[in-house]
Amino acid sequence: MELQILDAIQTIRTPILDRLMCFITSLGSAGRVWILLAVILLIFPKLRKSGVIILAALVVDLILCNGILKNLVGRTRPFDVNTSVSILINKPRDFSFPSGHTAVSFAVVAALFFSGEKKLWKISLVAAVLIAFSRLYLYVHYPTDILGGIVVGILAGYIGYRVVDWFQTSILHRADQVQ
């Protein structure tokens, strides 16, 4: 059934969409756009905590998604199953589940949401959905890889938020008491 969904998406391919989806998917590669966002937020004192939460979420996501789950599940990519589809990007060499692009994107969305960034999380959500869809369009992930990436990302964002919150209230509070 998942291949049928991917094949249905292939019916909307156009040269313009091909270029657009390749660009959108590149935004999520290695979390570059999200790391850049975190660095930008770190520059501004009022947004610094959100930047730190994003960085913590990215670390948690890297451990969960790429360090544990991809290797544990070991799922073959759809283009290896249906070799008749032409792939528009360099073929990813790691496993398919969960989608790392999706997980990292939703980790940032969740981190921004939990940190209270009312506008930024919504803008990031749009970007995350587009990145997730691009992975289906490009035939490099199954729909369940995307769903798994969303779940892992939200979990990573929440854990990142909780770790920074715990650090701020526990460690820094103790340091203040010592002085």
PyMOL commands that set and color helices and strands:
alter all, ss='L'
color gray80, all
select helices_A, chain A and resi 2-10+15-43+45-73+78-81+100-114+120-137+143-178
alter helices_A, ss='H'
color red, helices_A
deselect
rebuild
show_as cartoon
